[in-house]
Amino acid sequence: MTTMQEKTVLVTGGAGGIGTAICQRVAESGASVILTYHNSKQSAETLLASLPGTGHLALQTRVDETPTVQELAERV
């Protein structure tokens, strides 16, 4: 995979399944990961702790609710 040093990747639904695999791969490539989760805070925190590198962030977000999406946009 191409190096992604100094890049930030936003992964919605990053705390489970395919999202987790995506987070792992992009972090291994050098990117900082911002992942969103709905209910699985523990899974998100566990994933963050396992990712190589620094600057990773997990945010609880419901993409079907405008206020939480606005908060995500402000944080990113």
PyMOL commands that set and color helices and strands:
alter all, ss='L'
color gray80, all
select helices_A, chain A and resi 18-28+41-50+66-75
alter helices_A, ss='H'
color red, helices_A
select strands_A, chain A and resi 8-11+32-37+57-60
alter strands_A, ss='S'
color yellow, strands_A
deselect
rebuild
show_as cartoon
